[in-house]
Amino acid sequence: MRTVAVRRFKGSEFRVQVGVSSGTYRRRLKVAKVLKDFGERVQLSVFEANIEEAQLERLRERVNEILDHEEDTLRIYPLCAACVSKVEIIGQGVLSQDPDFVII
């Protein structure tokens, strides 16, 4: 039997996966602290969040103040509800917990 996550998005909310790569440990920690304000860490430099466009814009602004655009990278991947339901985790880890997720 396969476990499937069904996401019920509220209003203009959508799910994103954010990955960060930084030239320095200190900047990566600062960016991680910001990202934790918006979502959940799922790997060392990967975060997932259910977020509205205004929140995403605020995330971009805060991270933009920290990143060195010559050395660092922040990638934001939007995930539709259908994509979230197809997430596979191989090895350790669990699907990000969110009160609006229903596991069936």
N, C-alpha and C positions, 0 to 999 in steps of 0.2 A: 504494500500500500504506500502511495506517495503522499507526502505532506505538502499542501499547497497554501501559500499565503494569499489571501484576498484582501486587497487594499480598498478601503472606502475613503476616497479623498474628500475633503471638506472644501466647498467653494472653489477658490482659485489655487488651492494648495496642490503641490506636486512633490514627488520624491526626487532627490538628487544624490549622487555619489560624488564626493569631492576627494581628489588626491593631491597631495602636496609634495614637492621635492625642493629642498633648499640647500644652498651652498654651505650654510652653517647650521650647526646644531641649535644654537641660540634662536635664530630666526624660525627654524622649524618648530621649536617649542612655543614660541609666541603665536605662530599661526595656529598650531594645534589648540592652544588655549582659546583662541577666537572661535575655531570650528566647534569646539565642545559646547560653546554657548548656543549653537544652532542645531547640533545633532549629536550622534553617537559615534565614537571611534570603533571601527570594525577591524582595522589592522593598524600597524604602526603609523602609517601616513595616509590612511584612507578613512573617510567619515561618510556616514549616511544621514540624511535629514529629510523630514517632511517639512516643507517650507513654502511660504507664499512669495510671490515675486518681490514684494516690498522688503521682506526679510532677506531674500537672496541679494538684493541690491545693497542692503546694509552690510551683509557678509562681505561682498566684493569690496566695498569702501574700506572696511576695517582691515581686511587682508592686504589691500593695495597699499595701505600706509606702512606695512611691515616688509613686504617683499622687495627684494632687489631684482628688478626686472632683467638685469644682465645675467643673474645666476640662478634664480628661483623659478619655479613653475607651479601654478595652481590650475588644476583641471576640474571642470564641473560637468558632470554627465547627468542630464535629466533622464529619469526613468519613468515611463508610463506605467499605469496600473498593470497592463498585460505583461510588461517586462519584469516588474517586481514579482509577479506570480511565477515567473520562470527562473528566478534566482537559484543557483545551485551553489552549495557550499561543500567543498571536498576537504576533508580533514577537520581540524578544530574550528569552532565557531558556530554561532547560531544566527538565525535571521534576526535582524535588529528588532527589538521589542518596541511596539508603539501601541498605545491604547486603541488606535483605529484599525489595527490588524486583527483579522479573525483567522485562526488556524483551523483548517478543516481537513 
